[in-house]
């Protein structure tokens, strides 16, 4: 079956097969198969072996690319892992593939019955820095990146409302058999997705990486692992919250004790 529109086929005698109407010529910046040029951009976030760029043409998208220097340094420091990686044909792109596969599995499990609390993964794209993973940008309600749970607790502490939301969030991930390879407060943000929906979103640290994927095979084992690691994370967050609260109280105490010379008409020692 031909995919050429009928109107074009009728005019084929007068139009070159290789001519493109001027109005339909794609912008060079949006050419579908052109590599995204990230060479003049600065990363807006970074992980262990990947960096994140704002998509140069789409405000609601981010591009994750491999940090080759970090990757090479990591491989040099782990000779056994370097040897094992020789048998993994995807190489440094293993994280990209794991996240893409896990997102697809999550969508399949959801089957339209629930919204997956993850930043949406759109696929891969060629960039000036190698293959990039296209992901949804979760924002702070404006143009900035949404704060991570780690940042929120560091700045404001862990209140009971956020703790309840985290309980529900990780319970939902376990219920729907989402595999997490790094249960960390750095990988969960509080913000708005591209549709403006506020909530907690998983942005990194997901996908099966085990040589023997037991957590993909067993939902019960995966739940047990998530809950164990989540409780360890929560304990650290509560300790960090108490430390931040104590530090704030000390600062406020110093401010109250500091002498004020406002309105006295003279400086100290005058």
C-alpha positions as CSV (number, residue, x, y, z in Angstrom):
1,X,0.0,0.0,0.0
2,X,1.4,3.4,-1.0
3,X,1.7,6.1,1.7
4,X,2.0,8.9,-0.8
5,X,-1.1,11.2,-0.5
6,X,-3.5,11.0,-3.4
7,X,-3.3,14.7,-4.2
8,X,0.5,14.4,-4.6
9,X,0.2,11.3,-6.8
10,X,-2.2,13.0,-9.2
11,X,0.3,15.9,-9.7
12,X,3.3,13.6,-9.9
13,X,3.8,14.4,-13.6
14,X,4.5,18.0,-12.9
15,X,6.4,17.8,-9.6
16,X,9.8,16.3,-9.1
17,X,9.9,13.4,-6.7
18,X,12.8,15.0,-4.9
19,X,11.3,18.5,-4.7
20,X,10.1,19.6,-1.3
21,X,7.5,22.4,-1.2
22,X,9.1,25.4,0.5
23,X,6.4,25.6,3.2
24,X,7.1,22.1,4.2
25,X,10.9,22.3,4.5
26,X,11.8,21.5,8.1
27,X,13.8,23.9,10.2
28,X,17.4,22.8,10.5
29,X,17.0,22.9,14.2
30,X,14.1,20.5,14.1
31,X,15.2,18.2,11.3
32,X,13.9,14.8,12.5
33,X,17.2,12.9,12.0
34,X,19.7,15.6,12.8
35,X,21.7,15.2,15.9
36,X,21.0,17.6,18.8
37,X,23.9,20.0,19.2
38,X,24.6,20.2,22.9
39,X,28.2,21.5,22.5
40,X,27.4,25.1,23.4
41,X,25.1,24.2,26.3
42,X,26.0,23.8,30.0
43,X,24.6,20.8,31.9
44,X,21.8,21.7,34.4
45,X,22.1,18.6,36.5
46,X,24.5,15.6,36.9
47,X,24.5,12.1,38.3
48,X,27.2,9.5,38.8
49,X,28.0,8.9,35.2
50,X,25.5,11.0,33.3
51,X,24.8,14.7,32.8
52,X,21.5,16.4,32.0
53,X,20.9,19.1,29.5
54,X,17.9,21.3,28.7
55,X,16.6,20.2,25.3
56,X,17.7,23.0,22.9
57,X,14.3,23.2,21.2
58,X,11.6,21.9,23.7
59,X,11.2,23.6,27.0
60,X,9.4,20.5,28.5
61,X,12.2,18.0,27.7
62,X,15.6,17.2,29.1
63,X,18.4,15.1,27.5
64,X,20.4,12.7,29.6
65,X,23.8,11.9,28.1
66,X,26.8,9.8,29.3
67,X,29.6,11.7,31.0
68,X,32.4,9.9,29.2
69,X,35.2,11.1,31.5
70,X,33.2,9.9,34.6
71,X,32.4,6.7,32.9
72,X,36.0,6.0,31.9
73,X,37.2,6.9,35.4
74,X,34.6,4.6,37.0
75,X,35.6,1.7,34.7
76,X,39.3,2.1,35.5
77,X,38.5,2.0,39.2
78,X,36.4,-1.2,38.9
79,X,38.5,-3.8,36.9
80,X,36.1,-6.7,37.6
81,X,33.1,-4.6,36.4
82,X,35.2,-3.5,33.4
83,X,35.8,-7.1,32.5
84,X,32.1,-7.9,32.8
85,X,31.1,-4.9,30.7
86,X,33.0,-6.4,27.8
87,X,30.1,-8.8,27.4
88,X,27.4,-6.1,27.6
89,X,27.2,-4.8,24.0
90,X,25.3,-1.6,25.0
91,X,28.3,-0.4,27.1
92,X,27.8,3.0,28.6
93,X,24.2,3.2,27.3
94,X,23.1,0.4,29.7
95,X,21.4,3.0,32.0
96,X,19.5,4.5,29.1
97,X,18.2,1.2,28.1
98,X,17.3,0.1,31.6
99,X,15.3,3.2,32.2
100,X,13.5,3.0,28.9
101,X,12.7,-0.6,29.4
102,X,11.4,0.0,33.0
103,X,9.3,2.9,31.8
104,X,7.7,0.7,29.1
105,X,7.1,-2.1,31.7
106,X,5.5,0.5,34.1
107,X,3.2,1.7,31.3
108,X,2.2,-1.8,30.4
109,X,1.4,-2.6,34.0
110,X,-0.6,0.6,34.4
111,X,-2.7,-0.2,31.3
112,X,-4.4,3.2,31.6
113,X,-5.7,2.4,35.0
114,X,-3.3,4.7,36.9
115,X,-0.8,7.4,36.3
116,X,2.8,6.2,36.6
117,X,4.5,8.6,39.1
118,X,7.6,8.9,36.9
119,X,9.0,11.6,34.6
120,X,7.9,10.4,31.2
121,X,10.6,8.8,29.0
122,X,10.2,9.5,25.3
123,X,13.0,7.5,23.7
124,X,16.6,8.1,22.5
125,X,18.1,10.7,20.2
126,X,21.5,11.2,18.6
127,X,23.3,14.2,20.1
128,X,26.7,15.8,19.7
129,X,27.6,13.8,22.9
130,X,26.5,10.4,21.8
131,X,23.1,8.8,22.3
132,X,20.8,10.8,24.6
133,X,17.7,9.8,26.6
134,X,14.8,12.1,26.2
135,X,12.8,12.6,29.4
136,X,10.1,14.9,30.7
137,X,11.2,18.0,32.6
138,X,9.5,18.2,36.1
139,X,9.6,21.8,37.1
140,X,9.2,24.0,40.1
141,X,6.1,25.5,38.6
142,X,8.1,28.0,36.5
143,X,11.1,27.2,34.3
144,X,13.4,25.8,36.9
145,X,14.0,22.2,37.8
146,X,11.8,20.8,40.6
147,X,13.6,20.4,43.9
148,X,14.5,17.0,45.0
149,X,13.2,15.6,48.3
150,X,16.8,15.7,49.6
151,X,16.9,19.5,48.9
152,X,13.5,20.1,50.5
153,X,14.5,18.3,53.7
154,X,17.8,20.1,53.8
155,X,16.2,23.5,53.5
156,X,12.8,23.0,55.3
157,X,13.0,19.8,57.2
158,X,10.7,16.7,56.8
159,X,7.2,17.5,57.9
160,X,4.5,14.9,58.4
161,X,2.7,15.8,55.2
162,X,5.7,15.1,53.1
163,X,6.5,11.9,55.1
164,X,2.9,10.6,54.3
165,X,3.3,11.5,50.6
166,X,6.6,9.5,50.5
167,X,5.0,6.5,52.2
168,X,2.2,6.5,49.6
169,X,4.7,7.1,46.8
170,X,7.0,4.2,47.5
171,X,4.1,1.9,48.4
172,X,2.6,2.7,45.0
173,X,5.9,1.9,43.2
174,X,6.0,-1.4,45.0
175,X,2.4,-2.2,44.3
176,X,3.0,-1.7,40.5
177,X,6.2,-3.6,40.5
178,X,8.5,-0.7,39.6
179,X,12.1,-1.8,39.9
180,X,14.4,0.7,41.7
181,X,18.2,0.3,41.5
182,X,18.9,3.4,43.7
183,X,16.3,4.3,46.4
184,X,17.5,7.8,47.1
185,X,15.9,11.2,48.0
186,X,18.0,12.6,45.2
187,X,15.9,10.7,42.7
188,X,12.5,11.9,43.7
189,X,11.3,15.5,43.1
190,X,8.3,17.5,44.1
191,X,7.0,19.6,41.2
192,X,4.8,19.8,38.1
193,X,4.9,17.7,35.1
194,X,4.5,19.0,31.5
195,X,0.7,18.9,32.0
196,X,0.9,21.1,35.1
197,X,0.1,18.2,37.5
198,X,1.8,18.6,40.9
199,X,3.1,15.7,42.8
200,X,6.1,13.4,43.6
201,X,7.9,12.1,40.5
202,X,10.7,9.5,40.1
203,X,13.3,11.0,37.8
204,X,16.2,8.6,38.1
205,X,17.5,5.4,39.6
206,X,15.0,2.9,38.1
207,X,15.4,-0.1,35.9
208,X,16.6,-3.6,36.4
209,X,20.4,-4.0,36.3
210,X,20.9,-7.3,38.1
211,X,22.8,-10.0,36.2
212,X,20.0,-12.4,37.4
213,X,16.8,-10.2,37.4
214,X,15.2,-11.7,40.5
215,X,13.4,-8.5,41.3
216,X,11.8,-8.4,37.8
217,X,10.7,-12.0,38.3
218,X,9.3,-11.6,41.8
219,X,7.0,-8.7,42.8
220,X,7.2,-9.8,46.5
221,X,11.0,-9.7,46.6
222,X,10.9,-6.4,44.8
223,X,8.5,-4.9,47.3
224,X,10.5,-6.2,50.3
225,X,13.7,-4.6,48.8
226,X,12.0,-1.3,48.1
227,X,10.5,-1.1,51.6
228,X,13.8,-2.0,53.3
229,X,15.7,0.6,51.3
230,X,13.0,3.2,51.7
231,X,13.0,2.8,55.5
232,X,16.8,3.3,55.5
233,X,16.3,6.4,53.4
234,X,13.6,7.8,55.6
235,X,15.7,7.3,58.7
236,X,18.5,9.4,57.1
237,X,16.0,12.0,56.1
238,X,14.6,12.3,59.7
239,X,18.1,12.6,61.1
240,X,19.0,15.3,58.6
241,X,15.7,17.1,59.3
242,X,16.5,17.1,63.1
243,X,20.0,18.4,62.4
244,X,18.7,21.2,60.1
245,X,16.1,22.1,62.7
246,X,18.7,22.3,65.5
247,X,21.0,24.4,63.3
248,X,18.1,26.8,62.5
249,X,17.3,27.2,66.2
250,X,20.9,28.0,67.0
251,X,21.0,30.6,64.3
252,X,17.8,32.2,65.5
253,X,19.1,32.2,69.1
254,X,22.3,34.0,68.0
255,X,20.1,36.6,66.2
256,X,18.0,37.2,69.4
257,X,21.1,37.5,71.5
258,X,23.0,39.9,69.2
259,X,22.8,43.6,70.5
260,X,21.0,46.1,68.5
261,X,22.1,49.7,68.2
262,X,19.3,50.8,65.9
263,X,17.7,54.0,67.1
264,X,20.3,54.6,69.9
265,X,22.0,57.4,68.0
266,X,25.5,56.1,68.5
267,X,27.6,53.2,67.4
268,X,29.2,50.8,70.0
269,X,32.3,52.3,71.5
270,X,31.4,55.9,70.5
